[in-house]
Amino acid sequence: MAFSGKYQLESHENFEPFMKAVGLPEDEIEKGKDIKSISEIHQDGKDFKVTVTAGTKVVLYSFTVGEECELETFTGEKAKTVVHMDGNKLMACVKGIESVTELNGDTIINVSLIIIIIIIIAVHHLMFNLFCCRMSFQILTFDGIVYKRISRRIS
């Protein structure tokens, strides 16, 4: 399925608690909660260029599926990650936030959750190491907060 198109945010769930959990300042949360962002996606095979406009803020990024890239977090930080594609889903983990974006007809559904993956090693005592993404271990959501965005194609 081709992701190319222009999409407008139609609804979102758990915006405020999720943004508080990731450390976004209260004034930015207040400004952002009612903005209907526009995402413009250009896909050419495995190459993607994305422009997200939310009010006066414009974020541009590009990536190639399966290759390391730099994406911007909700707090504006830059972080390296690899975007994976499985059919009509794009998946990435950026600084402990797992994101799955699914294209379903003219609708894009993005689900983001804060995760902590714990590996337990028994050697006289338990050691806890924090890791992020793409490993099959116990996944815990941060206070059960899952942020879901639904956007509809407008062109």
N, C-alpha and C positions, 0 to 999 in steps of 0.2 A: 504494500500500500504506500502511496506517495503522501508524505507529510506536507508537501508544498501547499502554501495558502496563507491567508490572513485570518486570524482567529481572535474573537473578543471574549474576554472573561464573562461568563454568564452567572456563575455562582461559585462560592467557595465555603468550605466548612472548617472550623477551628482556626481561623486566621489569627485572631488575637492571642490565644494561649500558645500557639506554635511560635509566633514571632517573639513573644516574651521569652519562651524557652530557648530560642537561639540567640537571644541577647539584643534584639532590635530595641532602640530607645522608644519609650512610651509615646513621644510626640510623633515619631515616624509611623508607629502602629496606628495611631489615631488618624493621621493623614491618609494612610494607605488602605484602610479597611473598606472604604466605599468606592475606590477607584476601579473602573472596569478596564483593565489593561488590554492592550492589543499586542498580539504576538504574530510576527510575520516570519514564516519559515520558507526557506528555499532549499530543496533537497535535490542533489545531483548524485544519484547512486548512494555511496557511503558518505558523501560530503554534505554537510549542513551549514547553512548560515542563518542565524536567528537574530531578529531585532525585536526587543520587548520594549514597548512604550507604556509607562505607567505615570499618568499625569505629565509632569515636566521631565521626569527621569527616563532616559533612553539607555538601554543596555544592549550592546552588540557583542555577539560571540560566534565563533565558528569552530567546527570540530569534524573529524573524520572518524566514523565508527571503528572501534577497535584500536585507535591510536591515542596516545596521551595528548591531552589538551588542557587549557586553562579556562576555567569557568568562574563566574562570580557568584558568591554565596548571597543569601538573603541580606546579610549585613554589609555587603559591598566588598568583602575580602576576595582576593583572587586565590584559587586553589587548583592544583593539578588533579586530573582524574582521567579515566578512560570511559567513554560512553559505549555501551553494548547495545546491540539490536537483536531482537528476537521477534521475527514477523512484524507485527504492527506495534511493537513496544520498544521504547528507548529506555535504557536503565543506566543510572550512574550513581555513584556515591561520592559526595563532596563533604569533607570535614565532618563525617559522622551523620550526614543526612542522606538517607537512601531515597532516590527519586525514580519513579516509574511513570513514564508518559505513554499513554496508549491512544492510538488513533482508531476511532470507531465510526466509520462513515464520515460525516461532517462535524464530528465531535472529538475533541481532545480532552482526555481525562488525565490529570496529573495527580499522583498521590506521593506525598513526601512524609517521611517519618524519621524521627531522631532515633538512631540505634546505638546500642552498645553490644559488641560481641565479646564474649568472655571465653577464653581458653583456660581450662583448669588443668594444671599439671600437678600430679601427686608425687612429691619427692620429699619425704619427711614432713612436708607441710604443703599447703595449697598456695600456688602463685597465681595471681590474676594479671593478665595482660589485656590491654584494650586494643582492639583491632577494628578496622572498618571494611565492610563490603565483601561480597562475592565469595565468602567462605561458608561452609555448612556447619555452623555452630549455633548455640542458643542465641536467639535474637530477642532483645528486650526493647520495648518502646519506652521512651522517656515520658513518664507519667501518662502513658497511653495516648499521647497526642499524635494524631495523624492529620495532616493538612491535605485537603482534597480540593482541587480546582477543576472546574468544568468550563471549557471554552468551546464556542461554536464558530464554524467557518463563516466568514462574512464576505469572502471573495477568494 
